[in-house]
Amino acid sequence: MTGERRDLAREYNANMIRSVITGSIISGINTVGQSTSSTFVGAVLVVLLANVVAWTFGVDSSLFGPLALSAFLREKDESESDYKVINCLIYARVSDDKQVKDGNGLENQVGTCEKLVEERGYNLLHEPILDKGISGTEFDRPGLHKLLQLSEDLPVDCIVVDKVDRLGRRAPQTLSMVDTLQHDFGVTIVTPTSRIDIMTIEGLVSASFSIIMADVENRNRGERVQKGKVTAFRNRNWDSWFRKVPFGYKKKGDWTDPNATERWIEVDESTRGVVEAIFTHFNDIKDMTAPYAEVSRHTEREYGVEMRGSDIKGILQNPVYVGKPVAQVTMMDGRSITEIVEDESLRLIDEETQEQALAMIGQIGDKHSRKSSSNIISLESLLEEFHPLALVEEVDGFGLSCSQCRGELVKNGTKRLDESSMSTDTRRVTNLKCVECGKQRKLVSRWTLFRLERSR
């Protein structure tokens, strides 16, 4: 009887082990097995561990081994069936060649993104989308338009960028674009350090902070650069602010020497008469149908100098011809720093002559802007189609103030909404010009109009 009781006790203990710890032990063994990439290796490892555990606890290995193996294979199948392939796009952008020299070129950005895609097992749906030589403050970019189009047409889960400010360096517009991508297309933004998900409060706060800080950093950096340029311009270094020497002038000093104390301009006496004739002929024109083209033809006919109408208009508006070249920069707080270098030696015409020309240019702009056409996107047509609050939020400078110097904007004719040579879009949009600094821009860009139409 003693032997029987001993056998019964052993069987009872084995049953207790099975019922109490088998589940947890099998779970632990499976955790080890699931960590392997190969199903075969994982299965062999599970069986070996099961035999060791069975021997340790005195459990029948013929029963315990198959239990563990069965659980492992079942969990392996479930984990593989739950796996979802993440489809992605890669986007990269550089503003200028300096970024390439600093190691932030397109090749470096794409390399960083491709490494992330490979490490995380993402599926790249399209070759990397690139924008070269375009500032992040400009949202009417070919690559950005393509990115949005592919996000709508393809099953994209995320867009991979090396930094969030590659998408844009203006916080309101960048957040609006991220919102459009996630809400309209279900696409999130992924960087090597974070995943931007604005569907949660925490994600929205984090994304807003990252994007705003990128905006602030960009503006501060831009201000420092612009201040440096203005200072150099004040010290009579023309090429610190302007890329070209205006017609009627020539280089003064050694521009090839980066240490030269002065790289200024002086009057080119061989073309002085041409400049004077351009102003005189323009101010004498009575027919306002195509005045710039008329002055252009006259200049070529009388002086053999070929100029486009836009070149003529630029000469008429440039303050350098009255001896007052201007450099201007706007600070983050809205303050405008204007540097006027008064140099009487640069004067080719008197101020009254230029003021007369500017008044005529304004009249021409108003005349063109008053032409009624259903194909022209004007301030009035936008107000009829969209809510004013949406316009204020989406259109930079919608209050008709210059984004650069906060000066007043006036109508200055119209431009094609899409100026690319391959575009079939015939719509035109009101063109605006700042009366202070002369900067021009369209009332709305293609990208802004796209966002407005999406928000309805």
C-alpha positions as CSV (number, residue, x, y, z in Angstrom):
1,M,0.0,0.0,0.0
2,T,2.9,2.3,0.8
3,G,4.2,1.9,-2.8
4,E,0.7,2.6,-4.2
5,R,0.3,5.7,-2.1
6,R,3.7,7.0,-3.2
7,D,2.6,6.5,-6.9
8,L,-0.7,8.3,-6.3
9,A,1.0,11.2,-4.6
10,R,3.5,11.5,-7.5
11,E,0.6,11.5,-10.0
12,Y,-1.4,14.0,-7.9
13,N,1.7,16.4,-7.7
14,A,2.1,16.1,-11.5
15,N,-1.5,17.0,-12.1
16,M,-1.2,20.0,-9.8
17,I,1.9,21.2,-11.6
18,R,0.0,20.9,-14.9
19,S,-3.0,22.8,-13.7
20,V,-1.3,25.5,-11.8
21,I,1.9,26.4,-13.6
22,T,1.7,24.9,-17.0
23,G,0.0,28.0,-18.5
24,S,2.5,30.4,-17.2
25,I,5.5,28.2,-18.0
26,I,4.3,27.7,-21.6
27,S,3.7,31.4,-21.9
28,G,7.3,32.1,-20.8
29,I,8.7,29.5,-23.1
30,N,6.7,31.0,-26.0
31,T,8.0,34.5,-25.3
32,V,11.5,33.1,-25.9
33,G,10.4,31.3,-29.0
34,Q,8.6,34.3,-30.5
35,S,11.7,36.4,-30.2
36,T,13.4,34.5,-33.0
37,S,12.8,35.5,-36.6
38,S,12.6,31.8,-37.8
39,T,9.6,29.7,-37.0
40,F,11.7,26.5,-37.2
41,V,14.4,27.8,-34.8
42,G,11.7,29.0,-32.5
43,A,9.9,25.6,-32.5
44,V,13.2,23.7,-31.7
45,L,14.0,26.1,-28.9
46,V,10.5,25.7,-27.4
47,V,10.7,21.9,-27.4
48,L,14.1,21.9,-25.8
49,L,13.0,24.3,-23.1
50,A,9.8,22.3,-22.5
51,N,11.9,19.1,-21.9
52,V,14.1,20.9,-19.5
53,V,11.1,22.2,-17.5
54,A,9.4,18.8,-17.6
55,W,12.5,17.1,-16.2
56,T,12.9,19.8,-13.5
57,F,9.3,19.5,-12.2
58,G,9.0,15.8,-12.8
59,V,6.3,16.3,-15.5
60,D,5.8,13.8,-18.4
61,S,7.7,15.4,-21.3
62,S,5.6,13.5,-23.8
63,L,2.6,15.6,-22.6
64,F,4.3,18.9,-21.8
65,G,6.4,19.2,-25.0
66,P,3.5,19.0,-27.5
67,L,1.4,21.4,-25.4
68,A,4.2,24.0,-25.5
69,L,4.9,23.5,-29.2
70,S,1.2,23.7,-30.1
71,A,0.8,27.0,-28.1
72,F,3.9,28.4,-29.8
73,L,2.7,27.7,-33.3
74,R,-0.7,29.0,-32.6
75,E,0.6,32.4,-31.3
76,K,3.1,32.6,-34.2
77,D,0.3,32.3,-36.7
78,E,-1.8,34.9,-34.9
79,S,1.1,37.4,-34.6
80,E,1.9,37.0,-38.3
81,S,-1.8,37.4,-39.3
82,D,-2.0,40.6,-37.2
83,Y,1.1,42.2,-38.9
84,K,0.3,45.2,-41.0
85,V,2.6,46.5,-43.7
86,I,3.2,50.2,-43.2
87,N,3.1,52.0,-46.6
88,C,5.1,55.2,-46.8
89,L,6.5,58.1,-48.9
90,I,9.7,59.9,-48.4
91,Y,9.9,63.7,-48.8
92,A,13.1,65.9,-48.8
93,R,13.7,69.6,-49.4
94,V,16.6,72.1,-49.5
95,S,16.4,75.9,-49.8
96,D,19.8,76.5,-51.4
97,D,23.2,75.2,-52.1
98,K,24.4,76.2,-48.6
99,Q,22.4,73.4,-47.0
100,V,24.2,71.0,-49.3
101,K,27.6,72.3,-48.0
102,D,26.4,72.0,-44.4
103,G,25.6,68.3,-44.9
104,N,21.8,68.8,-45.1
105,G,21.5,68.2,-48.8
106,L,18.9,66.1,-50.5
107,E,21.1,63.0,-50.7
108,N,21.8,63.1,-46.9
109,Q,18.1,63.6,-46.1
110,V,17.0,60.8,-48.4
111,G,19.7,58.5,-46.9
112,T,18.4,59.2,-43.4
113,C,14.8,58.5,-44.4
114,E,15.7,55.3,-46.3
115,K,17.6,54.0,-43.3
116,L,14.5,54.6,-41.1
117,V,12.3,52.9,-43.7
118,E,14.6,49.8,-43.8
119,E,15.0,49.5,-40.1
120,R,11.2,49.7,-39.4
121,G,10.2,47.5,-42.3
122,Y,8.1,50.1,-44.1
123,N,7.0,49.6,-47.7
124,L,8.1,52.6,-49.8
125,L,5.4,53.2,-52.5
126,H,7.2,55.7,-54.6
127,E,10.6,57.1,-55.3
128,P,11.6,60.0,-52.9
129,I,9.8,63.2,-53.6
130,L,12.1,66.2,-53.7
131,D,11.9,70.0,-53.7
132,K,15.2,71.7,-54.5
133,G,16.0,75.3,-54.1
134,I,12.6,76.2,-52.6
135,S,12.2,77.9,-49.2
136,G,10.2,76.2,-46.5
137,T,8.2,79.4,-46.2
138,E,6.8,78.8,-49.7
139,F,4.0,76.3,-49.7
140,D,3.3,76.4,-53.5
141,R,6.0,73.7,-54.2
142,P,5.8,71.1,-57.0
143,G,7.0,68.3,-54.6
144,L,4.5,69.3,-52.0
145,H,1.7,69.2,-54.5
146,K,2.8,65.7,-55.6
147,L,3.1,64.5,-52.0
148,L,-0.6,65.6,-51.4
149,Q,-1.7,64.0,-54.7
150,L,0.0,60.7,-53.9
151,S,-1.4,60.7,-50.4
152,E,-4.8,60.9,-51.8
153,D,-4.3,58.4,-54.7
154,L,-2.2,55.7,-52.9
155,P,-2.7,53.7,-49.7
156,V,-0.2,55.8,-47.8
157,D,0.1,55.4,-44.0
158,C,2.9,57.8,-43.3
159,I,5.3,60.3,-44.8
160,V,8.9,60.0,-43.7
161,V,11.0,63.2,-43.3
162,D,14.3,63.7,-41.6
163,K,12.9,66.8,-39.8
164,V,9.4,68.2,-39.6
165,D,10.4,71.6,-40.9
166,R,11.1,70.0,-44.3
167,L,7.4,70.2,-44.8
168,G,7.3,73.9,-44.0
169,R,8.8,76.6,-41.9
170,R,5.6,78.6,-41.2
171,A,3.8,77.1,-38.2
172,P,0.2,77.9,-39.2
173,Q,0.5,76.6,-42.7
174,T,2.5,73.5,-41.7
175,L,0.0,72.5,-39.0
176,S,-2.8,73.0,-41.5
177,M,-1.1,70.7,-44.0
178,V,-0.4,68.1,-41.3
179,D,-4.1,68.3,-40.3
180,T,-5.2,67.9,-44.0
181,L,-2.9,64.8,-44.4
182,Q,-4.1,63.1,-41.3
183,H,-7.8,64.0,-41.3
184,D,-8.4,63.8,-45.1
185,F,-6.0,61.1,-46.1
186,G,-5.2,59.2,-42.8
187,V,-1.5,59.9,-43.3
188,T,0.8,60.7,-40.3
189,I,4.3,62.3,-40.3
190,V,7.3,60.2,-39.1
191,T,10.8,61.5,-38.3
192,P,13.8,59.5,-36.9
193,T,12.9,60.9,-33.4
194,S,9.1,61.1,-33.4
195,R,5.7,60.3,-35.0
196,I,3.4,63.2,-35.3
197,D,-0.2,62.2,-34.5
198,I,-2.5,65.2,-34.0
199,M,-5.6,63.0,-33.4
200,T,-4.8,63.0,-29.7
201,I,-4.4,66.0,-27.3
202,E,-0.9,64.9,-26.4
203,G,0.1,64.4,-30.0
204,L,-1.4,67.8,-31.1
205,V,0.4,69.6,-28.3
206,S,3.7,67.9,-29.1
207,A,3.3,68.5,-32.9
208,S,2.4,72.1,-32.4
209,F,5.4,72.7,-30.1
210,S,7.8,71.1,-32.6
211,I,6.4,73.0,-35.6
212,I,6.3,76.3,-33.7
213,M,9.9,75.9,-32.5
214,A,11.0,75.1,-36.0
215,D,9.2,78.3,-37.2
216,V,10.8,80.4,-34.5
217,E,14.2,79.0,-35.1
218,N,13.9,79.7,-38.8
219,R,12.7,83.3,-38.3
220,N,15.5,84.1,-35.8
221,R,18.0,82.7,-38.2
222,G,16.5,84.6,-41.1
223,E,16.5,87.8,-39.1
224,R,20.2,87.4,-38.2
225,V,21.1,86.9,-41.8
226,Q,19.0,89.8,-43.0
227,K,20.4,92.1,-40.4
228,G,23.9,91.2,-41.5
229,K,23.0,91.9,-45.1
230,V,21.5,95.3,-44.2
231,T,24.6,96.2,-42.3
232,A,26.8,95.2,-45.2
233,F,24.6,97.2,-47.5
234,R,24.9,100.3,-45.3
235,N,28.7,99.8,-45.6
236,R,28.3,100.1,-49.4
237,N,28.5,96.5,-50.3
238,W,25.9,96.3,-53.1
239,D,26.0,92.5,-53.7
240,S,25.2,91.8,-50.0
241,W,21.6,92.7,-50.8
242,F,21.1,92.7,-54.5
243,R,22.2,90.0,-56.9
244,K,22.3,92.2,-60.0
245,V,23.6,95.6,-61.0
246,P,20.6,97.6,-62.3
247,F,20.6,98.8,-65.9
248,G,22.4,102.2,-66.2
249,Y,25.1,101.3,-63.7
250,K,28.3,99.3,-63.5
251,K,30.4,97.7,-60.7
252,K,32.6,100.0,-58.6
253,G,35.5,98.5,-56.6
254,D,36.9,94.9,-56.6
255,W,33.9,92.6,-56.3
256,T,36.1,89.5,-56.5
257,D,37.8,90.4,-53.2
258,P,35.6,89.1,-50.3
259,N,37.6,91.4,-47.9
260,A,37.1,94.5,-50.0
261,T,35.8,97.4,-47.9
262,E,33.5,98.6,-50.7
263,R,31.7,96.7,-53.5
264,W,29.4,99.5,-54.7
265,I,28.0,100.7,-58.1
266,E,28.4,103.8,-60.2
267,V,26.6,105.3,-63.2
268,D,27.4,103.8,-66.6
269,E,27.5,106.9,-68.8
270,S,27.0,104.9,-71.9
271,T,23.5,104.0,-70.9
272,R,22.5,107.1,-68.9
273,G,20.5,108.5,-71.8
274,V,18.6,105.3,-72.2
275,V,17.3,105.4,-68.7
276,E,16.3,109.0,-69.0
277,A,14.5,108.2,-72.3
278,I,12.6,105.3,-70.7
279,F,11.1,107.6,-68.0
280,T,10.4,110.4,-70.4
281,H,8.6,108.2,-73.0
282,F,6.6,106.3,-70.4
283,N,5.3,109.5,-68.8
284,D,4.3,110.9,-72.2
285,I,2.3,107.9,-73.2
286,K,-1.5,108.5,-73.6
287,D,-2.6,105.0,-74.6
288,M,-2.6,102.8,-71.6
289,T,-3.4,99.6,-73.5
290,A,0.2,98.2,-73.3
291,P,2.5,101.0,-72.1
292,Y,5.4,98.8,-71.0
293,A,5.5,97.0,-74.4
294,E,5.4,100.3,-76.1
295,V,8.4,101.7,-74.2
296,S,10.2,98.4,-74.8
297,R,9.7,98.7,-78.6
298,H,10.7,102.3,-78.5
299,T,13.9,101.5,-76.5
300,E,14.9,98.8,-78.9
301,R,14.1,100.9,-82.0
302,E,15.9,104.1,-80.8
303,Y,18.8,102.7,-78.8
304,G,19.2,99.1,-79.9
305,V,18.6,97.8,-76.3
306,E,16.3,94.8,-75.9
307,M,14.1,94.8,-72.8
308,R,11.0,93.0,-71.7
309,G,8.0,94.9,-70.4
310,S,8.7,93.7,-66.9
311,D,12.2,95.1,-67.2
312,I,10.8,98.5,-68.1
313,K,8.4,98.4,-65.1
314,G,11.2,97.4,-62.8
315,I,13.3,100.4,-63.9
316,L,10.4,102.8,-63.4
317,Q,9.9,101.6,-59.8
318,N,13.5,101.3,-58.6
319,P,14.5,104.1,-56.2
320,V,18.1,103.8,-57.1
321,Y,17.5,106.0,-60.1
322,V,16.8,109.0,-57.8
323,G,19.9,108.2,-55.8
324,K,18.2,106.3,-52.9
325,P,18.8,102.5,-53.1
326,V,16.8,100.8,-50.4
327,A,17.3,97.6,-48.4
328,Q,14.5,96.5,-46.0
329,V,13.9,93.6,-43.6
330,T,11.0,92.8,-41.3
331,M,11.5,91.5,-37.7
332,M,9.4,88.8,-36.0
333,D,7.5,91.4,-34.0
334,G,6.5,93.2,-37.2
335,R,9.0,96.0,-37.0
336,S,10.5,96.9,-40.3
337,I,14.1,97.9,-40.7
338,T,14.7,100.0,-43.8
339,E,18.1,101.1,-44.9
340,I,18.3,103.9,-47.4
341,V,21.7,104.7,-48.7
342,E,21.5,108.2,-50.1
343,D,24.1,108.6,-52.8
344,E,23.7,111.6,-55.0
345,S,26.2,110.2,-57.5
346,L,23.7,107.5,-58.4
347,R,20.9,109.9,-59.3
348,L,19.8,109.7,-63.0
349,I,16.3,111.3,-62.8
350,D,14.6,113.7,-60.4
351,E,12.1,112.4,-57.8
352,E,9.1,114.2,-59.4
353,T,9.7,112.3,-62.7
354,Q,9.7,109.0,-60.8
355,E,6.6,109.9,-58.8
356,Q,4.7,110.6,-62.0
357,A,5.7,107.2,-63.4
358,L,4.7,105.4,-60.2
359,A,1.3,107.2,-60.3
360,M,0.7,105.9,-63.8
361,I,1.7,102.4,-62.9
362,G,-0.9,102.5,-60.1
363,Q,-3.6,103.6,-62.6
364,I,-2.6,100.8,-65.0
365,G,-2.9,98.2,-62.2
366,D,-6.3,99.5,-61.1
367,K,-7.5,99.4,-64.7
368,H,-6.4,95.8,-65.2
369,S,-7.8,94.7,-61.9
370,R,-11.3,96.2,-62.7
371,K,-11.6,94.0,-65.8
372,S,-14.5,91.7,-65.0
373,S,-14.0,88.0,-65.7
374,S,-15.3,84.8,-64.2
375,N,-11.9,83.3,-64.8
376,I,-10.2,85.8,-62.4
377,I,-9.8,84.9,-58.8
378,S,-10.2,88.3,-57.0
379,L,-10.8,89.4,-53.4
380,E,-14.5,89.8,-54.1
381,S,-14.8,86.3,-55.6
382,L,-13.0,84.7,-52.7
383,L,-15.3,86.5,-50.2
384,E,-18.4,85.2,-52.1
385,E,-17.1,81.6,-52.1
386,F,-15.4,81.2,-48.7
387,H,-16.1,82.3,-45.2
388,P,-14.1,85.4,-44.1
389,L,-12.6,83.5,-41.1
390,A,-11.3,80.8,-43.3
391,L,-9.7,83.3,-45.6
392,V,-8.0,85.1,-42.6
393,E,-6.6,81.8,-41.3
394,E,-5.5,80.4,-44.6
395,V,-4.3,83.4,-46.7
396,D,-1.1,85.0,-45.5
397,G,-1.5,88.8,-45.4
398,F,-5.2,88.6,-46.3
399,G,-5.7,91.9,-44.5
400,L,-3.9,93.3,-47.6
401,S,-0.6,94.1,-45.7
402,C,2.8,93.1,-47.0
403,S,4.2,90.0,-45.3
404,Q,7.7,91.5,-45.6
405,C,7.3,95.1,-44.4
406,R,3.6,95.3,-43.4
407,G,3.1,98.0,-45.9
408,E,-0.1,98.5,-47.8
409,L,-0.8,96.2,-50.8
410,V,-2.5,97.5,-53.9
411,K,-3.9,95.7,-56.9
412,N,-1.3,95.3,-59.7
413,G,-3.0,93.5,-62.5
414,T,-3.4,89.7,-62.6
415,K,-1.2,86.6,-63.1
416,R,-1.9,83.0,-64.0
417,L,-2.8,80.9,-61.0
418,D,-0.6,78.1,-62.3
419,E,2.4,79.5,-64.2
420,S,4.1,76.2,-65.0
421,S,4.6,75.7,-68.8
422,M,2.7,72.3,-68.8
423,S,-0.4,73.6,-66.9
424,T,-3.8,73.7,-68.7
425,D,-5.3,75.8,-65.9
426,T,-6.4,79.1,-67.5
427,R,-7.5,80.8,-64.3
428,R,-5.9,84.1,-63.3
429,V,-5.6,85.6,-59.9
430,T,-5.3,89.2,-58.6
431,N,-1.7,90.3,-58.3
432,L,-0.7,92.5,-55.3
433,K,2.1,95.0,-54.9
434,C,3.5,96.6,-51.7
435,V,3.6,100.4,-52.0
436,E,6.5,100.5,-49.5
437,C,9.0,97.9,-50.5
438,G,7.7,96.9,-54.0
439,K,7.3,93.2,-53.2
440,Q,4.7,91.5,-55.3
441,R,2.6,88.4,-54.7
442,K,-0.5,86.7,-55.8
443,L,-3.7,87.1,-53.7
444,V,-3.7,83.3,-53.3
445,S,-1.5,80.5,-54.4
446,R,-2.5,77.1,-55.9
447,W,-1.8,75.4,-52.6
448,T,-3.7,78.0,-50.5
449,L,-6.7,77.7,-52.9
450,F,-6.5,73.9,-52.6
451,R,-6.6,74.1,-48.7
452,L,-9.6,76.5,-48.9
453,E,-11.5,74.2,-51.2
454,R,-10.7,71.2,-48.9
455,S,-11.9,73.1,-45.8
456,R,-15.5,73.7,-47.2
